[in-house]
């Protein structure tokens, strides 16, 4: 805003209207409605499409014209006669413009140095549906939407305690996007909230259109390929993280919520791990760990073995692989890069195409191109199988942000394996581990749970322990460690049949 909009509201109505009209010049959707409140002239300013005009007429304009007809009172008398439960006073043009931009109609009156803002905003919004990016087998089927107040209410429905705090701020010179920090006051570390507020307060940009803009501006290491904040569309995931002592950042206009701090293991866990029996969740979790490793080094391992370490392959298998590769004109590295790039292109095409044909094109395209490439002698059948297994392995990663990171890291790993063999493969793996161990998420080590040795710290990392065994929260980075009372293990009722 300029200096004029930040100055106080003038008691002269015409002066205020002239300044507002100058700010909203060439804006056809701004309405200036003049009326007479008793002996004083007044005006209501609002934006069509953002304000409920029917309620404005019913609860503001008609009562003001009828009840203030013979009264001389100002805004105080008007507030007493209007059947509107929620209104606020604005003392500066900056506040007044903010209210208009939020869809709230504003009433100005002659000889008054304040304005009344009525909470009558109304705009089209998407209904609450199942999140598309996070599929659900067992669990709540409601997801966040683009309306901030609806997202806040979804979290409030999960956590009804007054300890759930919601701090609001606005970011963006022109967008003035509302951002909310959600946390449980009794559990979270106060230093974490101060750090989040400080990082958000440093943002000075023209506009924030999605939570991804904020994520890039507040993460610890902006050059790291690994995500340092968890993103989710599910209210139950946010509520579970708040109960763990984390904080969430909700942004107006997007269903994607940021959760911090996080660790590498968070991206390998699925919410449904906690909705199934603990031994099922643990088995699936270990399967996910195994295939995440395959997704990272599967093609690299194959390229290194075929290029430099053929002695590791059993003789019968080596003869079959040699037979399938004898007509291939490219080395294994070029063959792997060709297939991986093609597979990634097909996957991206399937995402960008309409839903009705996207999945069919990606699957059919992979089958047709793979078979055609084998028939044309461009790639070998073992390479197609390796790439297919790697693609399936990447689908097991429950969070897209980590999945795409592993998919991108796969290419430098293949280059190292194709030039240096197992030495290059291990060197690349060591560099990734070194980077992970040095990475932080809001001051919390990214691999914090990988360095602990006590069983209490590994109950929700190496396995998914039963709920009645997880009495404490993880120690690192959290304030209140106890999440439930002791002796939660179920058993037969006292005096029951023990035979």
C-alpha positions in Angstrom: 0.0 0.0 0.0 1.0 3.6 -0.5 1.2 6.3 2.2 -2.4 7.5 1.4 -3.9 4.1 2.1 -2.0 3.9 5.4 -3.3 7.2 6.8 -6.2 7.6 9.1 -9.8 7.8 7.9 -11.0 11.3 7.4 -14.3 12.6 9.0 -15.2 13.9 5.6 -17.0 11.2 3.6 -16.3 12.7 0.2 -12.6 12.8 0.9 -12.6 9.1 1.9 -14.6 8.1 -1.2 -12.3 10.0 -3.5 -9.2 8.3 -2.1 -10.8 4.9 -2.3 -12.0 5.5 -5.9 -8.4 6.6 -6.8 -7.1 3.3 -5.4 -9.7 1.2 -7.2 -9.6 3.2 -10.5 -10.4 1.1 -13.6 -12.0 -1.6 -11.4 -15.5 -2.3 -12.6 -16.3 -4.8 -9.8 -16.1 -2.2 -7.0 -19.5 -1.0 -6.0 -20.1 2.4 -4.1 -23.6 2.4 -2.7 -24.7 5.8 -1.3 -27.4 6.0 1.4 -28.8 8.3 4.1 -28.5 7.1 7.7 -30.8 9.6 9.5 -29.3 13.0 8.9 -25.9 11.7 7.9 -24.7 10.6 4.5 -23.1 7.2 4.3 -21.7 4.8 1.7 -21.2 1.1 1.5 -18.2 -0.2 -0.6 -17.9 -3.8 -1.6 -16.6 -6.1 -4.4 -19.2 -7.9 -6.5 -18.5 -11.7 -6.6 -16.8 -11.6 -3.1 -19.7 -10.2 -1.1 -23.1 -11.7 -0.4 -25.3 -8.9 -1.8 -28.6 -10.5 -0.6 -27.4 -10.6 3.0 -26.0 -7.1 2.6 -29.4 -5.8 1.5 -31.3 -7.8 4.2 -29.1 -7.2 7.2 -27.4 -3.9 6.6 -29.0 -1.6 4.0 -32.7 -2.2 4.8 -32.3 -2.0 8.6 -30.1 1.0 8.3 -32.6 2.9 6.1 -35.6 1.9 8.2 -34.3 2.3 11.8 -32.0 5.2 11.3 -34.5 7.3 9.4 -35.3 9.6 12.3 -32.2 9.1 14.4 -29.2 11.4 14.6 -26.7 8.8 16.0 -23.6 7.8 14.3 -21.9 4.4 14.0 -22.7 3.5 17.6 -26.4 3.8 17.1 -26.1 2.0 13.8 -24.3 -0.9 15.4 -27.2 -1.3 17.9 -29.9 -1.5 15.3 -28.3 -3.8 12.7 -29.0 -7.6 13.0 -25.4 -8.5 12.1 -23.6 -10.6 14.6 -20.1 -10.1 13.3 -18.6 -6.7 12.4 -15.4 -4.8 13.1 -14.2 -1.2 13.1 -11.4 0.0 10.8 -9.5 3.2 11.7 -7.2 3.4 8.7 -7.6 3.1 5.0 -5.1 0.3 5.0 -7.5 -1.8 7.2 -10.4 -0.7 5.2 -8.9 -1.8 1.9 -7.9 -5.1 3.5 -11.5 -5.7 4.5 -12.8 -4.9 1.0 -10.3 -7.2 -0.5 -11.5 -10.0 1.8 -15.1 -9.6 0.5 -16.4 -7.8 3.6 -18.5 -4.7 2.8 -17.4 -1.5 4.5 -19.7 1.3 5.6 -18.4 4.9 5.8 -20.4 7.7 7.4 -20.1 11.5 7.4 -18.4 13.0 10.5 -17.0 9.6 11.5 -13.3 8.8 11.5 -13.9 5.0 11.6 -15.5 2.5 9.2 -17.7 -0.5 9.9 -16.8 -3.8 8.3 -19.4 -6.6 8.1 -18.5 -10.3 7.8 -20.6 -11.0 4.7 -18.0 -12.4 2.4 -19.2 -15.1 0.0 -17.4 -16.8 -3.0 -17.6 -20.0 -4.8 -15.6 -22.9 -3.2 -14.9 -26.5 -3.8 -16.8 -29.0 -1.6 -14.8 -31.3 0.7 -13.9 -34.5 -1.1 -11.4 -37.4 -0.9 -7.9 -36.2 -1.5 -6.7 -37.3 -5.0 -3.0 -37.2 -4.3 -3.2 -39.4 -1.2 -5.2 -42.5 -1.8 -7.0 -44.0 1.1 -7.8 -47.7 1.8 -8.7 -47.4 5.4 -9.1 -44.1 7.1 -11.0 -40.8 6.8 -11.9 -39.8 3.3 -12.0 -36.1 3.6 -9.4 -33.7 2.3 -8.5 -30.1 2.6 -9.9 -27.5 0.1 -8.8 -24.1 -1.1 -10.8 -22.2 1.6 -8.7 -21.6 4.7 -11.5 -21.3 7.2 -12.8 -24.7 6.0 -9.4 -26.3 6.5 -9.1 -24.8 10.0 -12.5 -26.2 10.9 -11.5 -29.7 9.6 -8.5 -29.7 12.1 -10.7 -28.3 14.9 -13.1 -31.2 14.4 -10.2 -33.6 15.0 -8.7 -31.7 18.0 -11.4 -30.0 20.0 -9.1 -28.9 22.8 -8.5 -25.1 23.4 -4.8 -26.0 23.4 -5.0 -26.0 19.6 -3.8 -22.6 18.6 -4.1 -20.9 15.3 -1.9 -17.8 14.7 -2.7 -15.8 11.5 -0.5 -13.5 9.4 -0.6 -12.1 5.9 2.2 -12.5 3.4 2.6 -10.9 0.0 2.6 -7.2 -1.0 -0.2 -7.6 -3.5 -1.8 -11.0 -2.8 -2.0 -10.4 1.0 -2.4 -14.2 1.4 -3.6 -15.3 4.8 -1.3 -17.9 6.5 -2.1 -19.8 9.7 0.3 -21.5 12.0 -1.4 -24.4 13.8 0.0 -26.1 16.9 -0.9 -27.7 20.2 0.3 -25.3 22.9 0.8 -28.0 25.6 2.9 -30.2 23.4 5.0 -28.2 20.9 8.4 -26.7 21.7 7.9 -22.9 21.9 11.2 -22.3 20.2 9.8 -24.1 17.1 6.9 -21.7 16.9 9.2 -18.7 17.3 11.4 -19.9 14.5 8.5 -20.5 12.2 7.1 -17.0 12.9 10.6 -15.5 12.3 11.0 -17.2 9.0 7.5 -16.3 7.8 8.0 -12.8 8.9 11.1 -12.4 6.8 9.2 -13.1 3.6 8.8 -10.0 1.4 7.5 -11.0 -2.0 4.8 -9.7 -4.3 2.5 -12.6 -3.8 2.0 -16.1 -2.4 -0.2 -18.3 -4.6 0.5 -21.8 -3.2 2.2 -23.3 -0.1 5.1 -24.4 -2.3 6.1 -20.7 -2.6 6.4 -20.6 1.2 8.2 -23.9 1.4 11.0 -22.7 -0.8 11.4 -19.5 1.3 11.6 -21.0 4.8 13.4 -24.3 4.4 16.8 -24.9 6.0 18.7 -25.9 2.9 17.3 -24.5 -0.4 19.8 -26.4 -2.5 18.9 -29.8 -1.2 16.9 -32.1 -3.5 15.2 -33.7 -0.5 11.9 -32.2 0.9 12.4 -30.6 4.3 8.7 -30.2 5.1 6.0 -32.7 4.9 3.1 -31.8 2.6 -0.4 -33.3 2.9 -4.0 -32.9 1.9 -5.4 -35.0 4.8 -6.7 -33.4 8.1 -6.0 -36.7 10.0 -2.3 -36.5 9.0 -2.1 -32.9 10.2 -3.8 -33.8 13.5 -1.5 -36.7 14.1 1.5 -34.6 13.5 0.3 -31.9 15.9 -0.2 -34.6 18.5 3.5 -35.5 17.9 4.6 -32.0 18.8 5.0 -30.6 15.3 3.4 -27.5 13.7 1.5 -27.0 10.5 1.3 -24.0 8.1 -2.0 -23.5 6.3 -2.2 -21.2 3.3 -5.3 -19.6 1.8 -6.0 -20.8 -1.7 -4.4 -24.2 -1.6 -5.4 -27.6 -0.1 -1.7 -28.5 0.6 -0.6 -28.0 4.2 3.0 -27.9 5.3 4.1 -29.8 8.4 7.4 -29.2 10.2 9.9 -30.4 11.4 10.2 -33.7 9.6 12.6 -36.5 8.9 13.5 -38.8 6.0 11.5 -41.6 7.7 8.3 -39.5 7.8 8.2 -39.6 4.0 8.5 -43.4 4.1 5.5 -43.8 6.4 1.9 -43.9 5.3 -1.0 -42.8 7.5 -2.6 -46.2 6.9 0.3 -47.9 8.8 -1.5 -46.7 12.0 -5.0 -47.7 10.9 -4.0 -51.4 10.4 -2.8 -54.1 12.8 0.8 -53.3 13.9 2.4 -56.4 12.5 0.8 -55.6 9.1 1.9 -52.0 9.2 5.5 -53.1 10.2 5.7 -55.6 7.3 4.5 -53.1 4.7 6.9 -50.5 6.1 9.9 -52.8 5.7 8.7 -53.7 2.2 8.6 -49.9 1.5 12.1 -49.5 2.8 13.4 -52.3 0.6 11.8 -51.0 -2.6 12.8 -47.4 -1.9 16.4 -48.6 -2.0 15.7 -50.5 -5.2 14.1 -47.4 -6.7 17.3 -45.5 -6.0 20.0 -47.9 -7.0 18.2 -50.7 -9.1 19.3 -49.6 -12.6 22.7 -48.4 -11.2 23.4 -51.8 -9.7 22.5 -53.6 -13.0 24.7 -51.2 -15.1 27.7 -51.7 -12.7 27.3 -55.5 -12.8 26.9 -55.8 -16.5 29.7 -53.3 -17.4 32.4 -54.1 -14.8 31.5 -57.0 -12.6 30.2 -59.9 -14.8 31.9 -62.4 -12.4 29.1 -61.8 -9.9 26.4 -63.1 -12.3 25.7 -66.9 -12.3 27.0 -68.5 -15.5 23.6 -69.6 -16.8 22.1 -66.2 -16.3 25.2 -64.5 -17.8 24.9 -66.6 -20.9 21.2 -65.7 -21.3 21.9 -62.0 -20.7 24.8 -62.1 -23.2 22.5 -63.7 -25.8 19.9 -61.0 -25.3 22.5 -58.2 -25.5 24.5 -59.5 -28.5 22.4 -57.4 -31.0 22.3 -54.3 -28.8 24.4 -51.4 -30.3 24.6 -49.4 -27.0 26.5 -50.0 -23.8 24.5 -50.7 -20.7 24.7 -47.2 -19.4 23.2 -45.6 -22.6 20.6 -48.4 -22.7 19.6 -47.7 -19.1 19.5 -43.9 -19.6 17.4 -44.3 -22.8 14.8 -46.5 -21.0 14.7 -44.5 -17.8 14.2 -41.2 -19.7 11.4 -42.8 -21.8 9.7 -44.2 -18.8 9.8 -40.8 -17.0 8.4 -39.1 -20.1 5.6 -41.6 -20.3 4.8 -41.1 -16.6 4.8 -37.3 -16.9 2.5 -37.6 -20.0 0.1 -39.8 -18.0 -0.1 -37.1 -15.3 -0.7 -34.2 -17.6 -3.3 -35.9 -19.8 -7.0 -36.0 -18.7 -7.8 -38.7 -16.2 -9.9 -40.7 -18.6 -7.0 -41.4 -20.9 -3.9 -40.5 -18.8 -3.5 -43.9 -17.1 -4.3 -45.8 -20.2 -1.7 -43.9 -22.3 1.1 -44.3 -19.7 0.5 -48.1 -19.3 -0.1 -48.9 -22.9 2.7 -46.6 -24.0 5.2 -48.3 -21.7 4.2 -51.8 -22.9 4.2 -50.9 -26.6 7.4 -48.9 -26.5 9.2 -51.5 -24.4 8.2 -54.4 -26.7 9.0 -52.3 -29.8 12.4 -51.4 -28.4 13.3 -55.0 -27.7 12.1 -56.0 -31.2 14.1 -53.2 -32.8 17.3 -54.3 -30.9 17.7 -51.0 -29.1 17.4 -52.4 -25.6 17.6 -55.9 -24.1 14.8 -57.6 -22.3 16.6 -57.7 -18.9 17.0 -53.9 -19.0 13.3 -53.5 -19.7 12.5 -55.7 -16.7 14.9 -53.8 -14.5 13.4 -50.5 -15.5 9.9 -51.9 -14.9 10.8 -53.1 -11.4 12.4 -49.8 -10.6 9.2 -48.0 -11.7 7.0 -50.2 -9.6 9.4 -49.6 -6.6 9.0 -45.9 -6.9 5.3 -46.2 -6.7 5.6 -47.7 -3.2 6.9 -44.4 -1.8 3.8 -42.8 -0.3 4.9 -39.2 -0.6 5.3 -37.7 -4.1 8.0 -35.2 -3.0 10.4 -37.9 -1.8 9.5 -40.2 -4.8 10.4 -37.6 -7.4 13.7 -36.8 -5.5 14.7 -40.5 -5.7 13.7 -40.6 -9.4 16.0 -37.7 -10.1 18.9 -39.0 -8.0 18.7 -42.3 -10.0 20.3 -40.6 -13.0 23.6 -39.4 -11.4 23.8 -42.8 -9.7 23.6 -44.5 -13.1 26.3 -42.2 -14.5 28.7 -43.0 -11.5 27.9 -46.8 -11.8 28.5 -46.8 -15.6 31.9 -45.0 -15.3 33.3 -46.4 -12.1 31.4 -49.5 -11.4 30.7 -50.5 -7.8 33.2 -47.9 -6.6 31.1 -45.1 -8.2 27.9 -46.7 -6.9 29.2 -46.7 -3.3 30.7 -43.2 -3.7 27.3 -41.8 -4.8 25.5 -43.6 -2.0 28.0 -42.3 0.5 27.5 -38.7 -0.8 23.7 -39.0 -0.4 24.1 -40.4 3.1 26.5 -37.6 4.0 24.1 -35.0 2.8 21.2 -36.6 4.6 23.1 -36.7 7.9 24.0 -33.0 7.6 20.5 -31.9 6.6 18.2 -30.1 9.1 14.5 -29.5 9.2 13.9 -26.4 11.3 16.9 -27.3 13.4 16.0 -31.0 13.8 18.4 -33.5 12.2 16.9 -35.0 9.1 18.0 -38.5 10.1 17.6 -38.0 13.8 15.9 -41.4 14.4 18.6 -43.3 12.5 21.3 -42.4 15.1 19.4 -43.5 18.3 20.0 -46.9 19.8 17.3 -47.0 22.5 14.2 -49.1 21.7 11.8 -46.3 22.8 13.2 -44.1 20.1 12.8 -46.7 17.4 9.2 -47.9 18.1 7.8 -45.9 15.2 10.8 -46.0 12.9 12.1 -49.5 12.4 8.7 -51.0 13.0 5.2 -49.8 13.8 4.9 -50.8 17.5 1.5 -51.3 19.0 -0.2 -48.2 20.3 -0.2 -49.4 23.9 3.7 -49.5 23.7 4.2 -46.0 22.3 3.9 -44.1 25.6 6.4 -41.4 24.7 6.9 -39.1 21.7 10.3 -39.0 20.0 12.8 -37.2 22.2 14.5 -35.0 19.6 12.9 -31.6 19.0 9.7 -32.0 21.0 8.6 -30.4 24.2 6.1 -32.8 25.9 7.4 -36.4 25.7 4.4 -38.3 27.1 1.5 -39.0 24.7 -0.6 -41.4 26.8 -0.8 -43.0 30.2 1.0 -46.1 31.2 -0.6 -49.6 31.3 -2.6 -49.2 28.1 -2.0 -52.8 27.0 -5.4 -54.5 26.4 -6.4 -57.7 28.3 -9.3 -59.7 29.6 -11.6 -57.9 32.1 -10.9 -58.6 35.8 -12.9 -61.7 37.0 -13.4 -62.9 33.5 -13.2 -66.5 32.4 -9.5 -67.5 32.4 -10.0 -71.1 31.4 
